[in-house]
């Protein structure tokens, strides 16, 4: 290596930001997320909270709009073309006044459509996180991937720890499909007085 390259490499190493190390005595424990895909019984399995957030309307506005849709029913192969047009017109009449465009409704509806076969969920991505532990106490949680597609806060467990108290999980809902229904925070329970 030439002296100039060596000097440049040393300069980069010395001026590069350093990654913060965990405090002494802190260990990282993987968090396991389970559930978090419940739907309101009135929604018949549809992820209405995700759809509504992606359309920038409230769940009640979307439910009201969807109440005008006449699905073909199970085992009927879906609506006819005429029924599909009527359903779309009913949805747009109710949602258009809230700024929802036909293209956006199609994009969101297709994104959250169940895959064929009915054995899986709408599009989603599992969250990942670690618990930072000192001694036997959790001092914080670090979200490494917030995931997406959660409709309700998932349950958090830490298999390497003996029955820690359940944390509070908060979700983020918004128009960005990649982050809609993501884990916004994991908070350890407040200390008992």
N, CA, C and O atoms as a DFTB+ gen file, in Angstrom:
772 C
 N C O
     1  1       0.851      -1.164       0.000
     2  2       0.000       0.000       0.000
     3  2       0.899       1.229       0.000
     4  3       1.877       1.299       0.744
     5  1       0.556       2.185      -0.835
     6  2       1.359       3.403      -0.931
     7  2       1.139       4.266       0.311
     8  3       0.104       4.149       0.967
     9  1       2.097       5.127       0.636
    10  2       1.932       5.999       1.809
    11  2       0.686       6.875       1.716
    12  3       0.051       7.146       2.736
    13  1       0.322       7.325       0.507
    14  2      -0.864       8.169       0.353
    15  2      -2.124       7.384       0.682
    16  3      -3.003       7.885       1.384
    17  1      -2.222       6.145       0.178
    18  2      -3.393       5.313       0.456
    19  2      -3.468       4.953       1.933
    20  3      -4.550       4.937       2.519
    21  1      -2.317       4.666       2.531
    22  2      -2.280       4.338       3.950
    23  2      -2.738       5.545       4.779
    24  3      -3.498       5.397       5.736
    25  1      -2.275       6.720       4.407
    26  2      -2.664       7.941       5.108
    27  2      -4.164       8.184       4.976
    28  3      -4.824       8.556       5.947
    29  1      -4.700       7.974       3.780
    30  2      -6.127       8.156       3.547
    31  2      -6.932       7.141       4.357
    32  3      -7.947       7.496       4.956
    33  1      -6.496       5.897       4.382
    34  2      -7.183       4.860       5.146
    35  2      -7.180       5.189       6.636
    36  3      -8.205       5.049       7.304
    37  1      -6.034       5.626       7.161
    38  2      -5.949       6.003       8.575
    39  2      -6.853       7.193       8.885
    40  3      -7.504       7.222       9.929
    41  1      -6.895       8.165       7.992
    42  2      -7.755       9.324       8.189
    43  2      -9.215       8.899       8.238
    44  3      -9.968       9.363       9.094
    45  1      -9.621       8.016       7.323
    46  2     -11.000       7.538       7.303
    47  2     -11.337       6.770       8.576
    48  3     -12.411       6.953       9.148
    49  1     -10.432       5.921       9.014
    50  2     -10.673       5.140      10.220
    51  2     -10.771       6.026      11.459
    52  3     -11.609       5.790      12.330
    53  1      -9.932       7.026      11.536
    54  2      -9.911       7.879      12.715
    55  2     -11.079       8.862      12.748
    56  3     -11.506       9.274      13.826
    57  1     -11.596       9.238      11.590
    58  2     -12.693      10.211      11.560
    59  2     -14.058       9.555      11.382
    60  3     -15.077      10.238      11.479
    61  1     -14.104       8.250      11.126
    62  2     -15.385       7.568      10.943
    63  2     -16.127       7.513      12.271
    64  3     -15.514       7.334      13.323
    65  1     -17.450       7.668      12.223
    66  2     -18.201       7.576      13.473
    67  2     -18.079       6.172      14.051
    68  3     -18.094       5.186      13.314
    69  1     -17.961       6.089      15.347
    70  2     -17.846       4.781      15.982
    71  2     -19.237       4.316      16.386
    72  3     -20.100       5.123      16.733
    73  1     -19.438       3.026      16.338
    74  2     -20.705       2.462      16.753
    75  2     -20.714       2.372      18.266
    76  3     -19.747       1.923      18.881
    77  1     -21.801       2.796      18.849
    78  2     -21.900       2.749      20.294
    79  2     -21.970       1.297      20.747
    80  3     -22.783       0.520      20.246
    81  1     -21.130       0.944      21.682
    82  2     -21.132      -0.405      22.224
    83  2     -22.149      -0.462      23.357
    84  3     -22.477       0.553      23.970
    85  1     -22.635      -1.657      23.619
    86  2     -23.534      -1.820      24.751
    87  2     -22.777      -1.518      26.036
    88  3     -21.582      -1.793      26.135
    89  1     -23.464      -0.957      27.015
    90  2     -22.812      -0.703      28.305
    91  2     -22.301      -2.016      28.906
    92  3     -22.816      -3.084      28.575
    93  1     -21.313      -1.951      29.768
    94  2     -20.793      -3.175      30.382
    95  2     -21.892      -3.937      31.120
    96  3     -22.730      -3.348      31.804
    97  1     -21.867      -5.255      30.965
    98  2     -22.832      -6.105      31.655
    99  2     -24.170      -6.251      30.962
   100  3     -25.045      -6.964      31.453
   101  1     -24.349      -5.582      29.816
   102  2     -25.621      -5.667      29.082
   103  2     -25.513      -6.767      28.036
   104  3     -24.544      -6.835      27.280
   105  1     -26.522      -7.623      28.009
   106  2     -26.575      -8.677      26.994
   107  2     -27.817      -8.482      26.139
   108  3     -28.803      -7.887      26.574
   109  1     -27.753      -8.992      24.922
   110  2     -28.863      -8.876      23.977
   111  2     -29.570     -10.218      23.876
   112  3     -28.938     -11.265      23.733
   113  1     -30.896     -10.164      23.953
   114  2     -31.700     -11.379      23.880
   115  2     -32.743     -11.208      22.779
   116  3     -33.479     -10.222      22.776
   117  1     -32.815     -12.163      21.837
   118  2     -33.795     -12.046      20.753
   119  2     -35.226     -12.044      21.286
   120  3     -35.568     -12.776      22.214
   121  1     -36.037     -11.206      20.676
   122  2     -37.452     -11.097      20.991
   123  2     -38.224     -11.899      19.957
   124  3     -37.866     -11.906      18.779
   125  1     -39.281     -12.573      20.391
   126  2     -40.152     -13.306      19.480
   127  2     -41.516     -12.617      19.480
   128  3     -42.123     -12.414      20.532
   129  1     -41.983     -12.265      18.295
   130  2     -43.299     -11.664      18.129
   131  2     -44.268     -12.752      17.672
   132  3     -43.963     -13.513      16.754
   133  1     -45.423     -12.822      18.306
   134  2     -46.462     -13.754      17.863
   135  2     -47.783     -13.007      17.772
   136  3     -48.028     -12.047      18.502
   137  1     -48.619     -13.466      16.865
   138  2     -49.935     -12.846      16.699
   139  2     -49.819     -11.461      16.097
   140  3     -48.884     -11.158      15.356
   141  1     -50.793     -10.628      16.433
   142  2     -50.795      -9.271      15.914
   143  2     -51.540      -9.118      14.602
   144  3     -51.419      -8.095      13.928
   145  1     -52.318     -10.145      14.234
   146  2     -53.053     -10.092      12.970
   147  2     -54.547     -10.319      13.189
   148  3     -55.236     -10.880      12.338
   149  1     -55.031      -9.873      14.343
   150  2     -56.454     -10.027      14.642
   151  2     -57.251      -8.951      13.904
   152  3     -56.757      -7.856      13.633
   153  1     -58.482      -9.295      13.593
   154  2     -59.371      -8.331      12.953
   155  2     -60.661      -8.232      13.765
   156  3     -61.027      -9.162      14.485
   157  1     -61.325      -7.126      13.643
   158  2     -62.605      -6.932      14.312
   159  2     -63.613      -7.902      13.686
   160  3     -63.662      -8.025      12.462
   161  1     -64.415      -8.590      14.504
   162  2     -65.386      -9.541      13.936
   163  2     -66.301      -8.932      12.871
   164  3     -66.720      -9.629      11.948
   165  1     -66.613      -7.641      12.990
   166  2     -67.490      -7.018      11.986
   167  2     -66.811      -6.934      10.617
   168  3     -67.485      -6.751       9.603
   169  1     -65.492      -7.066      10.583
   170  2     -64.758      -6.932       9.320
   171  2     -64.590      -8.255       8.579
   172  3     -64.041      -8.280       7.478
   173  1     -65.052      -9.346       9.169
   174  2     -65.020     -10.672       8.525
   175  2     -63.645     -11.026       7.972
   176  3     -63.511     -11.509       6.848
   177  1     -62.628     -10.774       8.792
   178  2     -61.271     -11.164       8.413
   179  2     -60.518     -10.153       7.570
   180  3     -59.336     -10.354       7.292
   181  1     -61.163      -9.072       7.156
   182  2     -60.477      -8.054       6.363
   183  2     -59.628      -7.179       7.281
   184  3     -60.084      -6.811       8.364
   185  1     -58.402      -6.835       6.875
   186  2     -57.545      -5.967       7.696
   187  2     -57.942      -4.497       7.541
   188  3     -57.179      -3.696       7.001
   189  1     -59.131      -4.153       8.014
   190  2     -59.708      -2.829       7.789
   191  2     -58.817      -1.722       8.351
   192  3     -58.699      -0.662       7.736
   193  1     -58.191      -1.947       9.504
   194  2     -57.347      -0.876      10.057
   195  2     -56.187      -0.561       9.112
   196  3     -55.786       0.597       8.994
   197  1     -55.649      -1.570       8.444
   198  2     -54.559      -1.343       7.484
   199  2     -55.073      -0.665       6.218
   200  3     -54.476       0.295       5.730
   201  1     -56.172      -1.168       5.699
   202  2     -56.739      -0.602       4.469
   203  2     -57.120       0.859       4.690
   204  3     -56.795       1.723       3.876
   205  1     -57.810       1.127       5.795
   206  2     -58.248       2.495       6.083
   207  2     -57.060       3.436       6.237
   208  3     -57.069       4.543       5.700
   209  1     -56.030       2.996       6.976
   210  2     -54.848       3.847       7.158
   211  2     -54.170       4.129       5.824
   212  3     -53.758       5.257       5.556
   213  1     -54.057       3.102       4.992
   214  2     -53.410       3.276       3.688
   215  2     -54.203       4.225       2.791
   216  3     -53.627       4.904       1.941
   217  1     -55.523       4.272       2.980
   218  2     -56.374       5.177       2.194
   219  2     -56.524       6.543       2.859
   220  3     -57.152       7.445       2.304
   221  1     -55.949       6.689       4.040
   222  2     -56.015       7.933       4.814
   223  2     -57.450       8.287       5.217
   224  3     -57.865       9.445       5.168
   225  1     -58.193       7.245       5.619
   226  2     -59.537       7.429       6.176
   227  2     -59.604       6.644       7.483
   228  3     -58.723       5.832       7.765
   229  1     -60.625       6.879       8.264
   230  2     -60.790       6.116       9.501
   231  2     -61.370       4.741       9.179
   232  3     -61.991       4.562       8.131
   233  1     -61.173       3.765      10.073
   234  2     -61.799       2.461       9.846
   235  2     -63.317       2.560       9.694
   236  3     -63.900       1.826       8.896
   237  1     -63.963       3.446      10.440
   238  2     -65.416       3.580      10.325
   239  2     -65.834       4.098       8.949
   240  3     -66.855       3.668       8.411
   241  1     -65.058       5.011       8.381
   242  2     -65.358       5.501       7.029
   243  2     -65.242       4.358       6.030
   244  3     -66.098       4.211       5.158
   245  1     -64.185       3.541       6.149
   246  2     -64.036       2.427       5.215
   247  2     -65.147       1.395       5.425
   248  3     -65.696       0.873       4.455
   249  1     -65.479       1.098       6.681
   250  2     -66.559       0.132       6.945
   251  2     -67.871       0.610       6.327
   252  3     -68.606      -0.174       5.727
   253  1     -68.156       1.893       6.478
   254  2     -69.379       2.452       5.895
   255  2     -69.365       2.302       4.374
   256  3     -70.363       1.910       3.770
   257  1     -68.221       2.620       3.764
   258  2     -68.117       2.483       2.299
   259  2     -68.298       1.027       1.890
   260  3     -68.996       0.732       0.921
   261  1     -67.668       0.120       2.631
   262  2     -67.722      -1.299       2.258
   263  2     -69.108      -1.890       2.509
   264  3     -69.453      -2.916       1.924
   265  1     -69.900      -1.260       3.365
   266  2     -71.253      -1.772       3.619
   267  2     -72.130      -1.679       2.366
   268  3     -73.176      -2.324       2.288
   269  1     -71.708      -0.886       1.400
   270  2     -72.460      -0.731       0.152
   271  2     -72.060      -1.771      -0.901
   272  3     -72.690      -1.870      -1.955
   273  1     -71.013      -2.542      -0.608
   274  2     -70.519      -3.566      -1.536
   275  2     -71.340      -4.838      -1.361
   276  3     -71.686      -5.213      -0.240
   277  1     -71.644      -5.488      -2.459
   278  2     -72.385      -6.750      -2.428
   279  2     -71.483      -7.866      -2.938
   280  3     -71.431      -8.129      -4.140
   281  1     -70.758      -8.536      -2.006
   282  2     -69.872      -9.623      -2.439
   283  2     -70.680     -10.797      -2.985
   284  3     -71.852     -10.972      -2.652
   285  1     -70.038     -11.588      -3.819
   286  2     -70.713     -12.735      -4.435
   287  2     -70.951     -13.839      -3.422
   288  3     -71.864     -14.644      -3.606
   289  1     -70.159     -13.905      -2.358
   290  2     -70.330     -14.951      -1.355
   291  2     -69.391     -16.110      -1.591
   292  3     -68.905     -16.306      -2.705
   293  1     -69.129     -16.889      -0.539
   294  2     -68.185     -18.004      -0.646
   295  2     -68.644     -19.052      -1.648
   296  3     -69.833     -19.347      -1.761
   297  1     -67.694     -19.601      -2.361
   298  2     -67.966     -20.687      -3.287
   299  2     -68.634     -20.275      -4.582
   300  3     -69.029     -21.134      -5.371
   301  1     -68.769     -18.984      -4.818
   302  2     -69.443     -18.534      -6.040
   303  2     -68.474     -18.031      -7.099
   304  3     -68.893     -17.576      -8.164
   305  1     -67.175     -18.111      -6.809
   306  2     -66.185     -17.725      -7.812
   307  2     -65.988     -16.236      -7.970
   308  3     -65.388     -15.794      -8.950
   309  1     -66.473     -15.459      -7.038
   310  2     -66.290     -14.016      -7.118
   311  2     -67.430     -13.341      -7.846
   312  3     -68.276     -14.003      -8.447
   313  1     -67.450     -12.020      -7.790
   314  2     -68.536     -11.285      -8.448
   315  2     -68.398     -11.326      -9.968
   316  3     -67.307     -11.515     -10.505
   317  1     -69.514     -11.148     -10.638
   318  2     -69.484     -11.026     -12.099
   319  2     -68.855      -9.676     -12.433
   320  3     -68.660      -8.852     -11.540
   321  1     -68.539      -9.439     -13.688
   322  2     -67.973      -8.151     -14.096
   323  2     -68.923      -7.010     -13.752
   324  3     -68.486      -5.951     -13.301
   325  1     -70.207      -7.220     -13.962
   326  2     -71.200      -6.179     -13.664
   327  2     -71.240      -5.903     -12.157
   328  3     -71.302      -4.747     -11.739
   329  1     -71.203      -6.959     -11.345
   330  2     -71.201      -6.778      -9.893
   331  2     -69.931      -6.051      -9.443
   332  3     -69.984      -5.184      -8.572
   333  1     -68.808      -6.403     -10.032
   334  2     -67.539      -5.763      -9.679
   335  2     -67.600      -4.263      -9.987
   336  3     -67.137      -3.449      -9.189
   337  1     -68.167      -3.896     -11.139
   338  2     -68.301      -2.476     -11.498
   339  2     -69.231      -1.753     -10.516
   340  3     -68.951      -0.626     -10.107
   341  1     -70.324      -2.398     -10.145
   342  2     -71.261      -1.798      -9.183
   343  2     -70.579      -1.613      -7.817
   344  3     -70.737      -0.578      -7.169
   345  1     -69.832      -2.616      -7.402
   346  2     -69.136      -2.532      -6.116
   347  2     -68.103      -1.409      -6.130
   348  3     -67.982      -0.661      -5.159
   349  1     -67.363      -1.291      -7.222
   350  2     -66.346      -0.241      -7.324
   351  2     -67.019       1.128      -7.308
   352  3     -66.534       2.052      -6.655
   353  1     -68.129       1.259      -8.021
   354  2     -68.844       2.542      -8.048
   355  2     -69.344       2.903      -6.651
   356  3     -69.282       4.066      -6.254
   357  1     -69.837       1.916      -5.903
   358  2     -70.323       2.161      -4.541
   359  2     -69.169       2.602      -3.633
   360  3     -69.322       3.532      -2.841
   361  1     -68.023       1.937      -3.748
   362  2     -66.856       2.310      -2.940
   363  2     -66.374       3.711      -3.288
   364  3     -66.094       4.510      -2.395
   365  1     -66.275       4.012      -4.568
   366  2     -65.774       5.325      -4.978
   367  2     -66.744       6.444      -4.602
   368  3     -66.313       7.554      -4.288
   369  1     -68.047       6.164      -4.631
   370  2     -69.024       7.184      -4.227
   371  2     -68.831       7.546      -2.757
   372  3     -68.974       8.707      -2.371
   373  1     -68.509       6.552      -1.946
   374  2     -68.331       6.803      -0.514
   375  2     -66.929       7.312      -0.174
   376  3     -66.781       8.157       0.708
   377  1     -65.902       6.811      -0.861
   378  2     -64.517       7.158      -0.506
   379  2     -63.970       8.352      -1.283
   380  3     -63.074       9.045      -0.802
   381  1     -64.502       8.597      -2.479
   382  2     -64.006       9.702      -3.309
   383  2     -64.088      11.036      -2.603
   384  3     -63.203      11.878      -2.759
   385  1     -65.144      11.241      -1.827
   386  2     -65.294      12.520      -1.123
   387  2     -64.249      12.697      -0.017
   388  3     -64.122      13.783       0.549
   389  1     -63.504      11.632       0.290
   390  2     -62.409      11.698       1.271
   391  2     -61.042      11.770       0.576
   392  3     -60.003      11.624       1.219
   393  1     -61.059      11.997      -0.739
   394  2     -59.813      12.151      -1.480
   395  2     -59.214      10.858      -1.997
   396  3     -58.103      10.866      -2.526
   397  1     -59.922       9.747      -1.858
   398  2     -59.417       8.459      -2.347
   399  2     -59.668       8.376      -3.850
   400  3     -60.792       8.561      -4.315
   401  1     -58.611       8.098      -4.596
   402  2     -58.743       7.948      -6.051
   403  2     -58.968       6.477      -6.407
   404  3     -58.693       5.583      -5.607
   405  1     -59.464       6.249      -7.596
   406  2     -59.661       4.892      -8.085
   407  2     -58.339       4.124      -8.106
   408  3     -58.284       2.965      -7.695
   409  1     -57.272       4.775      -8.587
   410  2     -55.969       4.107      -8.652
   411  2     -55.471       3.717      -7.263
   412  3     -54.949       2.619      -7.072
   413  1     -55.636       4.628      -6.285
   414  2     -55.171       4.326      -4.929
   415  2     -56.008       3.203      -4.305
   416  3     -55.467       2.335      -3.620
   417  1     -57.310       3.219      -4.540
   418  2     -58.163       2.147      -4.028
   419  2     -57.734       0.807      -4.612
   420  3     -57.651      -0.185      -3.888
   421  1     -57.460       0.767      -5.917
   422  2     -56.986      -0.472      -6.543
   423  2     -55.658      -0.920      -5.942
   424  3     -55.483      -2.097      -5.627
   425  1     -54.716       0.020      -5.780
   426  2     -53.399      -0.317      -5.241
   427  2     -53.509      -0.917      -3.837
   428  3     -52.914      -1.954      -3.546
   429  1     -54.272      -0.256      -2.982
   430  2     -54.409      -0.720      -1.596
   431  2     -55.186      -2.031      -1.537
   432  3     -54.795      -2.949      -0.816
   433  1     -56.266      -2.126      -2.279
   434  2     -57.070      -3.362      -2.290
   435  2     -56.248      -4.549      -2.764
   436  3     -56.323      -5.630      -2.181
   437  1     -55.475      -4.358      -3.801
   438  2     -54.643      -5.448      -4.310
   439  2     -53.532      -5.813      -3.334
   440  3     -53.187      -6.985      -3.188
   441  1     -52.977      -4.810      -2.669
   442  2     -51.884      -5.064      -1.724
   443  2     -52.355      -5.912      -0.544
   444  3     -51.647      -6.819      -0.108
   445  1     -53.546      -5.618      -0.029
   446  2     -54.041      -6.327       1.144
   447  2     -54.990      -7.478       0.827
   448  3     -55.687      -7.980       1.708
   449  1     -55.010      -7.886      -0.426
   450  2     -55.842      -9.020      -0.828
   451  2     -55.212     -10.302      -0.288
   452  3     -53.993     -10.470      -0.314
   453  1     -56.066     -11.201       0.200
   454  2     -55.567     -12.503       0.639
   455  2     -55.023     -13.257      -0.559
   456  3     -55.591     -13.175      -1.648
   457  1     -53.924     -13.995      -0.379
   458  2     -53.423     -14.799      -1.502
   459  2     -54.388     -15.953      -1.805
   460  3     -55.155     -16.359      -0.932
   461  1     -54.355     -16.475      -3.019
   462  2     -55.254     -17.587      -3.367
   463  2     -55.063     -18.763      -2.415
   464  3     -53.953     -19.020      -1.949
   465  1     -56.126     -19.458      -2.136
   466  2     -56.059     -20.629      -1.266
   467  2     -56.526     -20.349       0.148
   468  3     -56.874     -21.276       0.880
   469  1     -56.539     -19.078       0.547
   470  2     -57.062     -18.700       1.849
   471  2     -56.303     -19.231       3.044
   472  3     -56.864     -19.278       4.139
   473  1     -55.042     -19.637       2.886
   474  2     -54.297     -20.201       4.011
   475  2     -53.274     -19.223       4.591
   476  3     -52.570     -19.569       5.540
   477  1     -53.181     -18.062       4.064
   478  2     -52.186     -17.119       4.531
   479  2     -52.859     -15.780       4.814
   480  3     -54.052     -15.599       4.571
   481  1     -52.080     -14.869       5.321
   482  2     -52.580     -13.528       5.607
   483  2     -52.329     -12.605       4.430
   484  3     -51.708     -12.981       3.436
   485  1     -52.824     -11.401       4.568
   486  2     -52.491     -10.321       3.644
   487  2     -50.982     -10.112       3.716
   488  3     -50.311     -10.709       4.557
   489  1     -50.444      -9.262       2.833
   490  2     -49.000      -9.000       2.850
   491  2     -48.600      -8.456       4.211
   492  3     -49.226      -7.543       4.749
   493  1     -47.547      -9.040       4.747
   494  2     -47.030      -8.607       6.043
   495  2     -45.560      -9.004       6.135
   496  3     -45.079      -9.850       5.381
   497  1     -44.864      -8.378       7.071
   498  2     -43.456      -8.696       7.303
   499  2     -43.254      -8.757       8.820
   500  3     -43.571      -7.791       9.515
   501  1     -42.737      -9.863       9.344
   502  2     -42.539      -9.974      10.783
   503  2     -41.519      -8.955      11.302
   504  3     -40.520      -8.657      10.647
   505  1     -41.799      -8.442      12.477
   506  2     -40.860      -7.530      13.137
   507  2     -39.767      -8.343      13.830
   508  3     -39.960      -9.516      14.148
   509  1     -38.620      -7.708      14.059
   510  2     -37.553      -8.321      14.844
   511  2     -37.050      -7.287      15.839
   512  3     -37.063      -6.086      15.571
   513  1     -36.610      -7.774      16.983
   514  2     -36.120      -6.877      18.030
   515  2     -35.261      -7.679      18.996
   516  3     -35.247      -8.910      18.975
   517  1     -34.549      -6.953      19.837
   518  2     -33.780      -7.569      20.922
   519  2     -34.120      -6.847      22.218
   520  3     -34.446      -5.661      22.230
   521  1     -34.032      -7.599      23.303
   522  2     -34.170      -7.002      24.635
   523  2     -32.761      -6.798      25.174
   524  3     -31.925      -7.698      25.097
   525  1     -32.504      -5.624      25.715
   526  2     -31.223      -5.338      26.347
   527  2     -31.386      -5.627      27.833
   528  3     -32.223      -5.030      28.510
   529  1     -30.574      -6.552      28.326
   530  2     -30.740      -7.052      29.687
   531  2     -29.466      -6.829      30.485
   532  3     -28.359      -7.080      30.007
   533  1     -29.647      -6.350      31.714
   534  2     -28.519      -6.199      32.642
   535  2     -28.916      -6.922      33.925
   536  3     -29.923      -6.590      34.551
   537  1     -28.125      -7.898      34.303
   538  2     -28.516      -8.747      35.423
   539  2     -29.701      -9.574      34.981
   540  3     -29.618     -10.284      33.979
   541  1     -30.781      -9.500      35.693
   542  2     -32.015     -10.183      35.288
   543  2     -33.086      -9.208      34.842
   544  3     -34.241      -9.596      34.663
   545  1     -32.723      -7.951      34.660
   546  2     -33.713      -6.922      34.334
   547  2     -33.571      -6.440      32.897
   548  3     -32.463      -6.215      32.409
   549  1     -34.713      -6.285      32.225
   550  2     -34.727      -5.700      30.886
   551  2     -34.606      -4.198      31.068
   552  3     -35.406      -3.580      31.771
   553  1     -33.596      -3.614      30.426
   554  2     -33.426      -2.166      30.551
   555  2     -33.983      -1.416      29.344
   556  3     -34.284      -0.226      29.431
   557  1     -34.119      -2.116      28.218
   558  2     -34.669      -1.472      27.023
   559  2     -34.913      -2.526      25.951
   560  3     -34.473      -3.671      26.060
   561  1     -35.627      -2.103      24.915
   562  2     -35.830      -2.929      23.726
   563  2     -35.283      -2.168      22.535
   564  3     -35.386      -0.943      22.466
   565  1     -34.704      -2.895      21.601
   566  2     -34.198      -2.295      20.365
   567  2     -34.882      -2.988      19.191
   568  3     -34.728      -4.193      18.993
   569  1     -35.634      -2.219      18.421
   570  2     -36.316      -2.759      17.243
   571  2     -35.303      -2.804      16.106
   572  3     -34.748      -1.774      15.722
   573  1     -35.066      -3.989      15.573
   574  2     -34.110      -4.122      14.468
   575  2     -34.803      -4.112      13.107
   576  3     -34.187      -3.759      12.101
   577  1     -36.079      -4.497      13.068
   578  2     -36.912      -4.372      11.875
   579  2     -38.339      -4.199      12.381
   580  3     -38.859      -5.101      13.039
   581  1     -38.988      -3.073      12.098
   582  2     -40.328      -2.837      12.635
   583  2     -41.419      -3.699      12.007
   584  3     -42.557      -3.700      12.475
   585  1     -41.072      -4.442      10.936
   586  2     -42.069      -5.257      10.276
   587  2     -43.147      -4.400       9.638
   588  3     -42.979      -3.189       9.498
   589  1     -44.248      -5.019       9.254
   590  2     -45.397      -4.316       8.662
   591  2     -46.550      -5.297       8.581
   592  3     -46.357      -6.513       8.597
   593  1     -47.759      -4.743       8.494
   594  2     -48.939      -5.583       8.315
   595  2     -49.580      -6.065       9.601
   596  3     -50.468      -6.917       9.560
   597  1     -49.152      -5.542      10.745
   598  2     -49.818      -5.888      12.004
   599  2     -51.100      -5.067      12.129
   600  3     -51.119      -3.878      11.811
   601  1     -52.161      -5.707      12.591
   602  2     -53.421      -5.011      12.820
   603  2     -53.652      -4.755      14.302
   604  3     -54.376      -3.831      14.673
   605  1     -53.042      -5.567      15.138
   606  2     -53.116      -5.426      16.596
   607  2     -51.708      -5.642      17.148
   608  3     -50.893      -6.298      16.499
   609  1     -51.408      -5.108      18.325
   610  2     -50.065      -5.293      18.870
   611  2     -49.742      -6.777      19.071
   612  3     -50.511      -7.497      19.708
   613  1     -48.621      -7.231      18.536
   614  2     -48.247      -8.630      18.732
   615  2     -47.790      -8.881      20.168
   616  3     -47.441      -7.949      20.892
   617  1     -47.798     -10.134      20.562
   618  2     -47.285     -10.540      21.864
   619  2     -45.777     -10.665      21.759
   620  3     -45.253     -11.196      20.780
   621  1     -45.084     -10.173      22.776
   622  2     -43.621     -10.222      22.804
   623  2     -43.181     -11.220      23.860
   624  3     -43.603     -11.148      25.015
   625  1     -42.333     -12.149      23.455
   626  2     -41.723     -13.067      24.417
   627  2     -40.211     -13.073      24.197
   628  3     -39.716     -12.747      23.118
   629  1     -39.509     -13.448      25.235
   630  2     -38.053     -13.548      25.171
   631  2     -37.700     -14.939      25.685
   632  3     -37.593     -15.144      26.894
   633  1     -37.517     -15.897      24.774
   634  2     -37.329     -17.287      25.181
   635  2     -36.142     -17.512      26.133
   636  3     -36.151     -18.462      26.915
   637  1     -35.142     -16.660      26.069
   638  2     -33.954     -16.872      26.900
   639  2     -34.116     -16.333      28.322
   640  3     -33.232     -16.521      29.159
   641  1     -35.232     -15.669      28.600
   642  2     -35.472     -15.141      29.943
   643  2     -36.668     -15.840      30.566
   644  3     -37.604     -16.236      29.873
   645  1     -36.624     -15.985      31.876
   646  2     -37.702     -16.654      32.585
   647  2     -38.833     -15.664      32.870
   648  3     -38.714     -14.808      33.747
   649  1     -39.918     -15.790      32.129
   650  2     -41.157     -15.034      32.317
   651  2     -40.979     -13.562      32.657
   652  3     -41.407     -13.124      33.725
   653  1     -40.351     -12.781      31.762
   654  2     -40.272     -11.342      32.037
   655  2     -41.659     -10.713      31.896
   656  3     -42.523     -11.271      31.220
   657  1     -41.879      -9.566      32.523
   658  2     -43.192      -8.924      32.371
   659  2     -43.426      -8.514      30.919
   660  3     -42.499      -8.126      30.209
   661  1     -44.683      -8.610      30.499
   662  2     -45.033      -8.301      29.106
   663  2     -44.893      -6.804      28.840
   664  3     -45.432      -5.987      29.586
   665  1     -44.180      -6.449      27.789
   666  2     -44.045      -5.029      27.445
   667  2     -45.279      -4.526      26.698
   668  3     -46.142      -5.303      26.290
   669  1     -45.335      -3.230      26.533
   670  2     -46.398      -2.594      25.760
   671  2     -45.871      -2.339      24.354
   672  3     -44.832      -1.704      24.177
   673  1     -46.588      -2.835      23.363
   674  2     -46.201      -2.653      21.963
   675  2     -47.158      -1.655      21.335
   676  3     -48.376      -1.801      21.438
   677  1     -46.606      -0.642      20.685
   678  2     -47.424       0.331      19.951
   679  2     -47.135       0.177      18.464
   680  3     -46.002      -0.073      18.053
   681  1     -48.177       0.331      17.679
   682  2     -48.058       0.187      16.228
   683  2     -48.157       1.539      15.543
   684  3     -48.719       2.495      16.075
   685  1     -47.590       1.585      14.341
   686  2     -47.679       2.764      13.478
   687  2     -48.553       2.400      12.285
   688  3     -48.329       1.380      11.634
   689  1     -49.551       3.235      12.000
   690  2     -50.388       3.058      10.820
   691  2     -50.248       4.297       9.954
   692  3     -50.207       5.417      10.463
   693  1     -50.176       4.096       8.649
   694  2     -50.043       5.226       7.749
   695  2     -50.228       4.817       6.304
   696  3     -50.531       3.660       6.012
   697  1     -50.046       5.762       5.403
   698  2     -50.302       5.540       3.983
   699  2     -49.205       4.746       3.274
   700  3     -49.457       4.158       2.222
   701  1     -47.999       4.720       3.829
   702  2     -46.899       3.982       3.201
   703  2     -47.115       2.491       3.434
   704  3     -47.039       2.026       4.571
   705  1     -47.382       1.741       2.373
   706  2     -47.689       0.318       2.497
   707  2     -46.539      -0.471       3.119
   708  3     -46.771      -1.473       3.795
   709  1     -45.311      -0.030       2.899
   710  2     -44.149      -0.751       3.427
   711  2     -44.009      -0.625       4.940
   712  3     -43.362      -1.461       5.569
   713  1     -44.609       0.411       5.535
   714  2     -44.490       0.601       6.984
   715  2     -45.836       0.600       7.705
   716  3     -45.873       0.735       8.928
   717  1     -46.917       0.454       6.989
   718  2     -48.250       0.445       7.585
   719  2     -48.386      -0.785       8.488
   720  3     -48.122      -1.908       8.059
   721  1     -48.796      -0.568       9.727
   722  2     -48.933      -1.683      10.661
   723  2     -47.601      -2.163      11.192
   724  3     -47.443      -3.346      11.491
   725  1     -46.628      -1.253      11.316
   726  2     -45.303      -1.636      11.822
   727  2     -45.215      -1.382      13.323
   728  3     -46.017      -0.638      13.889
   729  1     -44.231      -2.010      13.955
   730  2     -44.009      -1.821      15.390
   731  2     -43.293      -0.483      15.575
   732  3     -42.168      -0.298      15.110
   733  1     -43.959       0.439      16.254
   734  2     -43.393       1.769      16.481
   735  2     -42.554       1.807      17.737
   736  3     -41.536       2.496      17.789
   737  1     -42.979       1.061      18.763
   738  2     -42.213       1.057      20.012
   739  2     -42.549      -0.168      20.840
   740  3     -43.625      -0.755      20.723
   741  1     -41.598      -0.532      21.673
   742  2     -41.781      -1.590      22.665
   743  2     -41.322      -0.979      23.977
   744  3     -40.159      -0.600      24.116
   745  1     -42.218      -0.882      24.927
   746  2     -41.886      -0.249      26.202
   747  2     -41.999      -1.270      27.327
   748  3     -42.983      -2.002      27.428
   749  1     -40.975      -1.301      28.163
   750  2     -41.039      -2.194      29.314
   751  2     -42.100      -1.677      30.262
   752  3     -42.342      -0.472      30.336
   753  1     -42.735      -2.586      30.987
   754  2     -43.784      -2.152      31.910
   755  2     -43.241      -1.183      32.962
   756  3     -42.079      -1.262      33.359
   757  1     -44.093      -0.284      33.394
   758  2     -43.694       0.650      34.445
   759  2     -43.404      -0.117      35.730
   760  3     -44.058      -1.114      36.035
   761  1     -42.431       0.356      36.463
   762  2     -42.069      -0.295      37.719
   763  2     -43.212      -0.171      38.716
   764  3     -43.844       0.879      38.824
   765  1     -43.470      -1.248      39.441
   766  2     -44.528      -1.219      40.449
   767  2     -44.030      -0.471      41.677
   768  3     -42.885      -0.617      42.103
   769  1     -44.924       0.330      42.225
   770  2     -44.534       1.102      43.405
   771  2     -44.833       0.345      44.663
   772  3     -44.572       0.841      45.759
